[in-house]
Structures are given as C-alpha cells and as structure tokens.
Amino acid sequence: MAKAKVILSEKSKGVLTLTLNRPEVLNAVNGPLVEQLFDALAAAEYDSRVRCVVIRGGGGHFMAGGDLKLFHGELDREADERRRFFEKFVYQVHPLIQVIKRLPKPVVASVQGGAGGFGVSLMLACDLAIAADTSFFTMAYCAIGVSPDGSSTYFLPRSVGLKKAMELALLCERIDAATARDLGMINWVVAESELADETSRLARRL
C-alpha cells in the first residue's frame, strides 16, 4: 500500500515549496510527516534547480505540534516499550532540524494560523519566517507536562533572550504575530490575504 502523502512538494522557478499536509489534525507531527519532510529537504540539498525552500502548512494552520492522539495511544504500552517509542520519535525529529540548518540554501517558514510546540521549533529552525497577521504562537509543551524539544531550547533564547524564553516555555502563553515579530521570532507580518504572494515575492529574492 502506498504511503499517504503528508508532505506536498511543488517546485517553481527555483523555489521548492513543501506543504505540511495533515490538515485534519492541524498538521500535527508524526513519523511519516517527519520522514517525508526530511527526505524532501535532503533531496533539495543536492538539487541545483532549488535555490530556496519554503515550508508552509496546509488547511489554514502551520503546525499544532506533536500528534497528541498518537502519543496518548502509546500510554497503554509497557513502560519500556513506551520509552522506546518516544526515544525513537525524538531521534527522528532532531535530524530534521539538522538537515534544515545544514542546507546551503535559505529555508523560509510561511506561517498561517496556529504554530504550537514543535511547530514553533520548526519555524525557529528556518532561516527566515514570514507570518500572517492572524497567526499565533505558543510553546505548548508545559500544557502536556513535557519539556521543549525540536531545538527550541537552542533557538528560542537566541531569538528572544533567556528570561523571555523561560517565560514562554514555562507559562505556555499564546502570543500574536506582531508580538512574535517584536520579540525576534519572525521577520515579517503581512495581511493574511497577502501571505502567499508575499512569501513568493520573498522567495524569488533569495
């Protein structure tokens, strides 16, 4: 059986656009999404036809974070099996961040709607970020009793400062796009109706 395509890929005029395609769960991250996004980015690394990569979410949101329904299903396993599952998942996620950072071409996050948990981590790992004025952000991890992952503990303090990073991580407050820009988490805020065009314009300049 063919795998469901949870990453949609479109290449145009040197710009590779990768769309997270699990809109029914707000593009929450699971194994296939990580695997397919990693493969697409790794292929772009050596593709001379790709000058810039854009990562966006389908269905009106960027990424809600981890797939909590998937995680909850693991709670019925024995402790050792549960630990192995989550360790394997983390070991899948972190190479994804590494391939973004080693890519010799700029990676742009185009953010619409919500970005939570690993969605924020993924956005912070990108070289540039442009967001709709209606978008919002939350670290979210403390809401489920876990510590931040996906490299946010590295990138967030370097974007907003240590004290503010601790505040965002420990209180899980939701912030709007203008606040995220002022804190240094994103570069530009544009009208939601103009996000696609402004993202394309930016990518063509890179």
Secondary structure, DSSP 8 states (H G I E B T S, - for coil): ------EEEEEETTEEEEEE--GGGTT-B-HHHHHHHHHHHHHHHT-TT--EEEEEESTT-SB--B-HHHHHHGGGS-HHHHHHHHHHHHHHHHHHHHHHHH-SS-EEEEE-SEEETHHHHHHHHSSEEEEETT-EEE--GGGGT----TTHHHHHHHHH-HHHHHHHHHH---EEHHHHHHHTS-SEEE-GGGHHHHHHHHHHH-
